[in-house]
């Protein structure tokens, strides 16, 4: 995806360039000024007011332009009033990329279900008993080193951290209904965040309803959550079903925790075309595992400094 930045706020533009670089190499930026030519496949992002453009030019570019507003209420009002694409200027990068991706795919006539906007990490292992603790450790280190919102999404058959309330199953069913209708809203009604800054869905304890979603519904769930959280950790554990393996397609990285006690080569369970994303951490030595995990996070997020 190519973005043409027509931003008069220089400090904001520099911060935007720096922040978006953390989300991978799939976004290309062109810095433009008024009167510059714009690549035919570039979406325009600007903090200039629509009134800055004459009516003919505005009509010509409005389908491929997102106007950044300084007021979230103004954003909603303007978009309804004039059918312009608007986004709140000071949203999180994850939310901005979600808005940008939606407009871009609509303008280009592309499908949106393969366009996640957060960093997605798939975690697997040779046993379900290992990944839950490791995913929590990974999430806490990401919050500490990188910051931002992090959600752990369990994809195995058993949910150990769920709640002992039957209505939580209905809560998840309502979440999926809202996702299918395109009305997911905010995360507060279906997730909680612990004291370490790690978020999880509110799920029933025991059988995990996510593990029974088909590939299409699981893809919809991951995409919807990727618009709300800056990092998603998908905990596959030892549940290598086809629907979970398909989730690797849009993952930034695949992290495998191995004990070496089983004769199966678990790398071979990962689709061949995605094995270049795979990183294996041996978990027999706790201190060595800690160093390996820290190194993995610094490489994944491009963190050079030591905290």
BAKE-659920 format. One record per residue (C-alpha): x, y, z. Coordinates in steps of 0.02 Angstrom, whole numbers, plus 50000, padded with zeros to 5 digits. Layout:
N
ATOM:X:Y:Z
...
This chain:
307
ATOM:50000:50000:50000
ATOM:50066:50172:49951
ATOM:50025:50330:50048
ATOM:50052:50508:49990
ATOM:50074:50620:50143
ATOM:50016:50799:50121
ATOM:50047:50851:50301
ATOM:50079:51031:50355
ATOM:50115:50981:50535
ATOM:50298:50932:50514
ATOM:50321:50859:50688
ATOM:50166:50752:50666
ATOM:50226:50693:50495
ATOM:50395:50640:50564
ATOM:50311:50549:50709
ATOM:50193:50464:50587
ATOM:50337:50407:50476
ATOM:50430:50336:50626
ATOM:50278:50249:50700
ATOM:50221:50170:50538
ATOM:50393:50095:50508
ATOM:50361:49979:50656
ATOM:50219:49895:50563
ATOM:50326:49813:50429
ATOM:50374:49849:50251
ATOM:50203:49841:50169
ATOM:50172:50029:50175
ATOM:50268:50148:50060
ATOM:50267:50334:50097
ATOM:50280:50479:49974
ATOM:50302:50653:50049
ATOM:50213:50779:49939
ATOM:50174:50965:49934
ATOM:50033:51057:49848
ATOM:50054:51044:49661
ATOM:50164:50889:49665
ATOM:50118:50742:49556
ATOM:50048:50591:49648
ATOM:50070:50409:49601
ATOM:49911:50334:49529
ATOM:49905:50197:49662
ATOM:49937:50312:49811
ATOM:49808:50354:49943
ATOM:49820:50534:50003
ATOM:49830:50570:50190
ATOM:49816:50754:50236
ATOM:49787:50867:50385
ATOM:49730:51008:50270
ATOM:49547:51056:50282
ATOM:49432:51006:50138
ATOM:49397:51192:50116
ATOM:49579:51213:50066
ATOM:49541:51128:49899
ATOM:49429:51200:49764
ATOM:49268:51103:49734
ATOM:49323:51024:49570
ATOM:49486:50960:49642
ATOM:49399:50901:49800
ATOM:49273:50800:49700
ATOM:49414:50724:49598
ATOM:49518:50667:49747
ATOM:49395:50634:49887
ATOM:49380:50448:49851
ATOM:49567:50425:49874
ATOM:49594:50550:50015
ATOM:49583:50537:50205
ATOM:49566:50702:50298
ATOM:49643:50701:50472
ATOM:49538:50793:50600
ATOM:49585:50855:50774
ATOM:49415:50815:50848
ATOM:49341:50639:50849
ATOM:49165:50713:50851
ATOM:49209:50823:50704
ATOM:49270:50668:50612
ATOM:49101:50583:50630
ATOM:49004:50742:50586
ATOM:49106:50783:50431
ATOM:49104:50606:50362
ATOM:48914:50597:50375
ATOM:48886:50772:50309
ATOM:48998:50774:50156
ATOM:49039:50589:50128
ATOM:49225:50623:50147
ATOM:49347:50497:50217
ATOM:49403:50561:50386
ATOM:49507:50494:50531
ATOM:49548:50562:50702
ATOM:49725:50630:50691
ATOM:49780:50571:50863
ATOM:49712:50394:50858
ATOM:49833:50252:50893
ATOM:49934:50195:50744
ATOM:49837:50031:50746
ATOM:49671:50124:50730
ATOM:49739:50243:50597
ATOM:49803:50097:50494
ATOM:49634:50013:50511
ATOM:49548:50170:50442
ATOM:49679:50189:50305
ATOM:49667:50007:50255
ATOM:49477:50014:50246
ATOM:49477:50168:50133
ATOM:49619:50102:50026
ATOM:49537:49934:49994
ATOM:49370:50017:49959
ATOM:49451:50141:49837
ATOM:49551:50004:49748
ATOM:49406:49881:49749
ATOM:49507:49752:49845
ATOM:49451:49624:49973
ATOM:49483:49678:50151
ATOM:49489:49514:50245
ATOM:49675:49489:50212
ATOM:49729:49659:50274
ATOM:49768:49650:50460
ATOM:49832:49812:50535
ATOM:49919:49755:50693
ATOM:50073:49649:50722
ATOM:50015:49468:50734
ATOM:50122:49336:50820
ATOM:50073:49153:50813
ATOM:50137:49047:50958
ATOM:50140:48857:50952
ATOM:50224:48716:51045
ATOM:50241:48528:51061
ATOM:50121:48534:51209
ATOM:49973:48641:51262
ATOM:50045:48649:51437
ATOM:50185:48767:51386
ATOM:50116:48906:51278
ATOM:49995:48990:51398
ATOM:50133:49041:51518
ATOM:50252:49084:51374
ATOM:50122:49193:51286
ATOM:50094:49289:51447
ATOM:50281:49312:51468
ATOM:50298:49366:51286
ATOM:50154:49491:51304
ATOM:50224:49567:51464
ATOM:50395:49590:51382
ATOM:50315:49673:51230
ATOM:50218:49793:51343
ATOM:50379:49831:51439
ATOM:50494:49853:51291
ATOM:50379:49915:51152
ATOM:50221:49974:51237
ATOM:50052:49982:51152
ATOM:49899:49872:51171
ATOM:49927:49683:51171
ATOM:49793:49548:51163
ATOM:49821:49361:51188
ATOM:49695:49259:51087
ATOM:49685:49073:51134
ATOM:49654:48959:50985
ATOM:49669:48791:51074
ATOM:49523:48683:51129
ATOM:49538:48721:51314
ATOM:49524:48894:51392
ATOM:49604:48891:51564
ATOM:49595:49078:51598
ATOM:49411:49097:51560
ATOM:49273:49143:51681
ATOM:49157:49023:51771
ATOM:49001:49110:51705
ATOM:48887:49038:51573
ATOM:48845:49210:51504
ATOM:49023:49229:51442
ATOM:48983:49106:51303
ATOM:48837:49218:51254
ATOM:48953:49367:51265
ATOM:49069:49287:51137
ATOM:48921:49241:51026
ATOM:48865:49424:51032
ATOM:49042:49479:50987
ATOM:49042:49367:50833
ATOM:48869:49431:50785
ATOM:48930:49611:50795
ATOM:49085:49568:50693
ATOM:48980:49490:50555
ATOM:48869:49645:50554
ATOM:49020:49761:50552
ATOM:48975:49839:50720
ATOM:49112:49780:50836
ATOM:49134:49948:50925
ATOM:49262:49964:51066
ATOM:49354:49825:51156
ATOM:49292:49861:51333
ATOM:49130:49761:51317
ATOM:49212:49596:51271
ATOM:49390:49602:51341
ATOM:49483:49644:51501
ATOM:49658:49708:51536
ATOM:49759:49647:51685
ATOM:49879:49746:51794
ATOM:50023:49707:51677
ATOM:49935:49789:51529
ATOM:49893:49623:51443
ATOM:49719:49606:51368
ATOM:49615:49448:51343
ATOM:49441:49410:51279
ATOM:49308:49369:51408
ATOM:49280:49184:51375
ATOM:49203:49040:51471
ATOM:49323:48925:51561
ATOM:49336:48751:51487
ATOM:49293:48724:51304
ATOM:49356:48870:51202
ATOM:49223:48929:51077
ATOM:49358:49006:50966
ATOM:49427:48832:50930
ATOM:49262:48785:50847
ATOM:49254:48931:50725
ATOM:49273:48892:50542
ATOM:49411:48973:50441
ATOM:49305:49119:50380
ATOM:49239:49166:50553
ATOM:49412:49148:50631
ATOM:49485:49261:50497
ATOM:49348:49389:50530
ATOM:49382:49383:50717
ATOM:49569:49408:50696
ATOM:49545:49551:50572
ATOM:49420:49639:50686
ATOM:49535:49625:50837
ATOM:49685:49683:50734
ATOM:49596:49850:50714
ATOM:49583:49872:50902
ATOM:49749:49806:50969
ATOM:49925:49848:50912
ATOM:49989:49672:50943
ATOM:49893:49508:50934
ATOM:49969:49349:51006
ATOM:49879:49196:50937
ATOM:49905:49050:51057
ATOM:49891:48893:50951
ATOM:49979:48783:51078
ATOM:49971:48607:51011
ATOM:49810:48633:50913
ATOM:49875:48621:50734
ATOM:49704:48616:50650
ATOM:49691:48684:50472
ATOM:49595:48840:50526
ATOM:49733:48888:50648
ATOM:49870:48855:50521
ATOM:49777:48966:50398
ATOM:49792:49108:50524
ATOM:49980:49104:50497
ATOM:49954:49178:50324
ATOM:49936:49355:50392
ATOM:50054:49334:50540
ATOM:50208:49441:50562
ATOM:50300:49298:50645
ATOM:50280:49119:50707
ATOM:50359:49077:50874
ATOM:50380:48893:50921
ATOM:50420:48841:51100
ATOM:50499:48667:51099
ATOM:50556:48546:51234
ATOM:50638:48423:51115
ATOM:50552:48279:51207
ATOM:50441:48225:51063
ATOM:50496:48136:50905
ATOM:50388:48238:50787
ATOM:50472:48381:50694
ATOM:50344:48517:50731
ATOM:50422:48634:50602
ATOM:50350:48519:50469
ATOM:50174:48555:50532
ATOM:50193:48738:50479
ATOM:50147:48768:50296
ATOM:50306:48771:50191
ATOM:50274:48943:50119
ATOM:50272:49019:50294
ATOM:50420:48932:50374
ATOM:50530:49084:50342
ATOM:50428:49170:50480
ATOM:50466:49032:50605
ATOM:50576:49059:50756
ATOM:50607:48916:50879
ATOM:50649:48940:51063
ATOM:50704:48793:51169
ATOM:50626:48798:51342
ATOM:50736:48678:51439
ATOM:50845:48817:51510
ATOM:50743:48959:51587
ATOM:50882:49090:51583
ATOM:50929:49048:51403
ATOM:50746:49053:51357
ATOM:50730:49227:51434
ATOM:50877:49294:51332
ATOM:50809:49215:51172
ATOM:50637:49290:51201
ATOM:50708:49463:51234
ATOM:50816:49453:51077
ATOM:50665:49397:50976
ATOM:50562:49548:51033
ATOM:50702:49671:50997
ATOM:50725:49601:50822
ATOM:50538:49595:50785
ATOM:50507:49775:50838
ATOM:50676:49846:50786
ATOM:50720:49896:50964
ATOM:50903:49948:50975
ATOM:50912:50025:51148
ATOM:50924:49928:51309
ATOM:50796:49972:51443
